[in-house]
Amino acid sequence: MSYVHHFSVAEKQTLLRFFVQGGYVLDFSDSDFDRFFSGVLGRTIRVKDLSKGKSLEHSIYSSSDEEISFAVKELLNYYKCNFLMMNL
């Protein structure tokens, strides 16, 4: 049996501040955002008429801690590969 971290509201807010800037999530286009989360979670998380940032917020507050953990791990990996490695 594996342990799944329980995310507090403060932790969820911190994650959103890190990944979301002005309605955008990292450097994802709409189609990249949909493709990324479809690959990670098996479904898109974008909500009609909401920005990518607001869609991620909705997902973080409505998903299980297991889904959040997996998505955050993959978002951090994407960030590492696409932002940190480019500055080496």
Secondary structure, DSSP 8 states (H G I E B T S, - for coil): --------HHHHHHHHHHHEETTEETT--HHHHHHHHHHHHSS----TTS-HHHHHHHHHHHS-HHHHHHHHHHHHHHHIIIIIGGG-
